[in-house]
Amino acid sequence: MRASPVLSALPFLVLASACSPGYEVAQKGRQFVTGMDVTTLQSCAGIPTRTKRLDARTELYSYEIHYERTGGVQINLPIIGGGFSAGGSGNYCHALVRVVGGRVEGVTYTGDNDEMLGKDGVCAPIFRGCLREYEKSPEVASTGRSANR
């Protein structure tokens, strides 16, 4: 008896639907805010959770997000001397934004921020507002970006 084409494709459809666009959003957000001036960054991403001045021209901004909902299925298997988890996803992200001379020079994601399939996906909401603002009106959002980008 042959399986129907729909049933044959089901494992691939489940895998494709499980691939969250969170990774892509996090990467696009990182690229988009690089070169942006601080005022524009704060107008779309919000006020940073913490800031640290490194020198007269350089600051670090920390944007943090914590999820209670981690998605997926998490299985904890106890083992003598510890254990390990299979499945699930991370539940927090710190986006460290390096600002030099009033412009974003780089973004680094840290924390337990990997999704079940894809890294940094938990970080997606941090700069999602910036991407959505750009989608609404590219010319307005681009005014805060460096001319050489």
N, C-alpha and C positions, 0 to 999 in steps of 0.2 A: 504494500500500500504506500503510495507516494504522499509526502507531506505537501500541503498547499504552498504556493509561493509566498503567501502572507505569513504562514507559520515559519517557513524557512528564513524569512527576513526578520522575524521578530527579535532574535538576539541582537542583530545589528541595530535595529530601531531602538531597542532599550538602551544599548550602549551609547548611541548617538544622542538620545534624549537626556541621558545622564551627564553628558559633557556640558557642563555649565558654561555659559558665556562669561561668567565672572572673571576668568583668566584674561579673556580678550578685553573686557572693560577695564580691568586693572592696568593692563599694558597700555591701552589707548589713553587712559587717564594720565598715566605717568608721562607718556610722550607729549600729550597735549599741554599739561601745565608747565613743562620744562620751557623756559624762556618767558614765561608769563610774569608780569609785575605783581608785587605783593598785594596791592589793592584789588586787582582783578581776581587773584587767587582767593583772597578772603571773601570776596563777594559771591563766589560760586561754591567754594568748599567750606566756608565758615571760618570762625575764629579757631586757631589751633588750640588743642588741649594744653600744650606746654610749649614754651619757647626757651631758647638758650642762646645768648650772644657769645660767639667764639672769639671774635675780634671786632675791630671798628667797622668792618664791612660785611662780616659773615654771621648769619644766624641759622639756627636749626629750629624748625617748626615740627611739632609732633602732632599728627592727627591720629586719633585712636578710635577703634570700633570694637565692640565686644558683642558677640552673638550668643544668645541663649539657645537658639535653634541652630543645630549644626548640620542638619540634613542627612540624608542617607540612613543607613542602618549601622549601628555600632555594636560590635560583638566584643565583649571583654572575656578573655580566656585566662583564668588564673593558672599560674605556674608557680611551683615552689621557688621562693626567692624573688617573686615579682609577678609579672604577667605582661600581656600585650593586648592591644586593641586592633581589630581589623575593621575596616570600613569607616564610615562617618567622615567628618571633615573638621578642619580647624575651627576655632571659635573666637580668635581675636587677631587684630592686625594693628600695627603701628606703622604709619607712613611717615618717614623722616624726610622732611623737605629741607634741602640746603639752599639758603637764600644768600646771594652775594650781590651787593650793591643794589638791593631792592628788587632783584629778579631771581626767579627760581632757576638754579643751576643743576639740580638733580633731585631724584626721589628714590629712596630705598625702602622697600617693604620688609618688615621684620615681624616676628611673632609666630604663633601657631595659625598660619594663614592659608594653608593649602586645603583645597577642596578634595573630595574623594578622587576626582579625576581632574587634575590641573593645579598648578601652583599659583599662589597669590590671589586666588578667587575670592577669598573672604574680604580682601581689600577693595573690591570693586565699588562698594557704595561711597567710599571716601571722596573720589573725584567724579562720580557719576553725575552729580549736579552740574559740574563744569562742562561735561560732554553734552548734557541735555540743553544747557544754555546755548552752547555753540550750535547744536542742531536747530534750535529755534531761529537764531539770527547770527550766521557766521561772521558777518561784518562787524557786529557789535562786540562779540566775544573776542575777535581777533585784534581789537584795538589795544588790548593789554599785553599782546605778545610781541616778542622781539622781532624787529624787522628782518633780521638775518636768519630766521627759522623757516 
